[in-house]
Amino acid sequence: MAKLSEEMAKLSSKAAKAQAHIAEFEAKAKDKREEAVATLKAHAVSSRKKIEAGAEAKGDEIESLWAEIRSALAAREERLKDFIGEKKEALEEGHAKRRADRLEKHAASAIEFALMTIEDAEYAVAVAIDARLEAGSFD
């Protein structure tokens, strides 16, 4: 298993890459944006499946935590599907701005959720390192 500090560094790197991808996304043509959205969704689903498999292998404590996160993600995904499904109606009825506003709020909420989980991960890493150091003092 990689050192927890190395895992946190991976998290930071992933966030920086996501930020760069979003900046590039804004400059893409519509057809390329649609393609990028499909790719991002596929990556998100793949990552979720990997995490689920890893959680199951790590035992009940991790599985129950992942079940809570999975439930929150499923609810978020359903709301997003509803928003995406409104696209045709929004365009037909001229409500594209309100739809965009809702999707931006959804994205902001997803970022807040990610920030919360990063803070939780930082706390968990610190507690785990502290416990490992204390355990080492008994050697």
C-alpha positions as CSV (number, residue, x, y, z in Angstrom):
1,M,0.0,0.0,0.0
2,A,1.3,3.5,-0.9
3,K,2.1,5.9,1.9
4,L,-0.9,7.9,2.8
5,S,1.0,11.1,2.2
6,E,1.6,9.9,-1.4
7,E,-2.1,9.2,-1.8
8,M,-2.9,12.7,-0.7
9,A,-0.3,14.0,-3.3
10,K,-2.2,12.0,-6.0
11,L,-5.4,13.6,-4.9
12,S,-3.9,17.1,-5.3
13,S,-2.5,16.2,-8.7
14,K,-5.9,14.8,-9.8
15,A,-7.6,18.1,-8.7
16,A,-5.1,20.1,-10.7
17,K,-5.6,18.0,-13.8
18,A,-9.4,18.3,-13.4
19,Q,-9.1,22.1,-13.2
20,A,-7.0,22.1,-16.4
21,H,-9.5,19.8,-18.2
22,I,-12.4,22.1,-17.3
23,A,-10.4,25.2,-18.6
24,E,-9.9,23.3,-21.9
25,F,-13.5,22.2,-22.0
26,E,-14.8,25.7,-22.0
27,A,-12.9,26.4,-25.2
28,K,-14.2,23.4,-27.1
29,A,-16.7,23.4,-29.9
30,K,-20.2,22.0,-29.0
31,D,-19.7,18.6,-30.6
32,K,-16.3,18.2,-28.8
33,R,-18.0,19.2,-25.5
34,E,-20.6,16.5,-25.9
35,E,-17.9,13.9,-26.6
36,A,-15.9,15.1,-23.6
37,V,-19.0,14.9,-21.3
38,A,-19.5,11.3,-22.4
39,T,-15.9,10.5,-21.7
40,L,-16.0,12.2,-18.3
41,K,-19.1,10.2,-17.4
42,A,-17.4,7.0,-18.4
43,H,-14.4,7.8,-16.3
44,A,-16.6,8.7,-13.3
45,V,-18.5,5.4,-13.6
46,S,-15.3,3.4,-13.9
47,S,-13.8,5.1,-10.9
48,R,-16.9,4.5,-8.8
49,K,-16.8,0.8,-9.7
50,K,-13.1,0.5,-8.7
51,I,-13.9,2.2,-5.4
52,E,-16.8,-0.1,-4.8
53,A,-14.7,-3.2,-5.5
54,G,-11.9,-1.9,-3.2
55,A,-14.4,-1.1,-0.4
56,E,-15.9,-4.6,-0.6
57,A,-12.4,-6.1,-0.3
58,K,-11.5,-3.9,2.7
59,G,-14.3,-5.1,5.0
60,D,-17.5,-4.0,6.6
61,E,-16.3,-0.7,8.1
62,I,-15.2,0.6,4.7
63,E,-18.2,-0.9,3.0
64,S,-20.7,0.9,5.3
65,L,-18.9,4.2,4.7
66,W,-18.9,3.6,0.9
67,A,-22.6,2.7,1.1
68,E,-23.3,6.2,2.5
69,I,-21.2,7.9,-0.2
70,R,-22.7,5.7,-2.9
71,S,-26.2,6.7,-1.7
72,A,-25.3,10.4,-1.9
73,L,-23.7,10.0,-5.3
74,A,-26.8,8.1,-6.6
75,A,-29.1,10.9,-5.4
76,R,-26.8,13.4,-7.1
77,E,-26.7,11.4,-10.3
78,E,-30.6,11.2,-10.4
79,R,-30.8,15.0,-10.0
80,L,-28.3,15.4,-12.8
81,K,-30.2,13.1,-15.1
82,D,-33.3,15.1,-14.4
83,F,-31.4,18.3,-15.3
84,I,-29.9,16.8,-18.4
85,G,-33.3,15.4,-19.4
86,E,-34.7,19.0,-19.3
87,K,-32.4,20.0,-22.1
88,K,-34.9,19.6,-25.0
89,E,-37.7,21.1,-23.1
90,A,-35.5,24.0,-22.0
91,L,-34.4,24.7,-25.5
92,E,-38.0,24.4,-26.9
93,E,-39.5,26.6,-24.2
94,G,-36.6,29.1,-24.0
95,H,-35.7,28.1,-20.4
96,A,-32.0,27.4,-21.2
97,K,-30.8,30.0,-18.8
98,R,-32.7,28.6,-15.8
99,R,-31.5,25.1,-16.7
100,A,-27.9,26.3,-16.9
101,D,-28.4,28.0,-13.5
102,R,-29.6,24.7,-12.0
103,L,-26.7,22.8,-13.5
104,E,-24.2,25.3,-12.2
105,K,-25.7,25.0,-8.7
106,H,-25.4,21.3,-9.1
107,A,-21.8,21.5,-10.1
108,A,-21.0,23.9,-7.2
109,S,-22.6,21.4,-4.8
110,A,-20.5,18.6,-6.3
111,I,-17.4,20.7,-5.7
112,E,-18.4,21.4,-2.1
113,F,-18.9,17.7,-1.6
114,A,-15.5,17.0,-3.0
115,L,-13.9,19.6,-0.8
116,M,-15.6,18.1,2.2
117,T,-14.4,14.6,1.4
118,I,-10.8,16.0,0.9
119,E,-11.0,17.6,4.3
120,D,-12.3,14.3,5.7
121,A,-9.5,12.4,3.9
122,E,-6.9,14.8,5.4
123,Y,-8.3,14.2,8.9
124,A,-8.4,10.4,8.3
125,V,-4.8,10.4,7.1
126,A,-3.6,12.4,10.0
127,V,-5.4,10.0,12.5
128,A,-4.0,7.0,10.7
129,I,-0.5,8.3,10.7
130,D,-0.7,9.2,14.4
131,A,-2.0,5.7,15.2
132,R,0.8,4.1,13.1
133,L,3.4,6.2,14.9
134,E,1.9,5.3,18.3
135,A,1.9,1.6,17.3
136,G,5.5,1.9,16.3
137,S,6.4,3.1,19.8
138,F,5.5,-0.3,21.2
139,D,8.0,-2.1,19.0
